[in-house]
């Protein structure tokens, strides 16, 4: 049997390590997460909501790399969009890959869709950015932060 050249050995080791990482378990995020959203400047699309803070919750059901669940919004320093009518939503699709989280939330009150992208910064905290659209038009965008546990 011929010895494996050095470059081939490194390639094979990298393949084994990446296969192990691909099979690595992600943190189960199922449960209640609560925190806030904040509309960020320039706020060109979020008329009157620049720097608006809202209290939010996500109830995640996590299976494999998929996330489903519910979303709620409550008064922070301003009502939720549409005078507070946009206070609930449904996670219609969501994925987790390692520490990266992507969610698509439909808000039935105004038939808008909000996209939340975040990073699991610890087993109990997520930080990210979001943007909400209605009929293809950007309604608002900002940042979101949530922690695992009861609503505050």
Protein Blocks (a to p, Z undefined) as FASTA:
>chain_A
ZZddfklmmmmmmmmmmmmmmmpccddfedcdddddddddehlmmghigoiacddddddd
dehjbccdddddddfkbccehhhlambccdfbdcdehjaccdddddfklopacddddddf
bfkbccddddddeehiafbdcdddddedddZZ
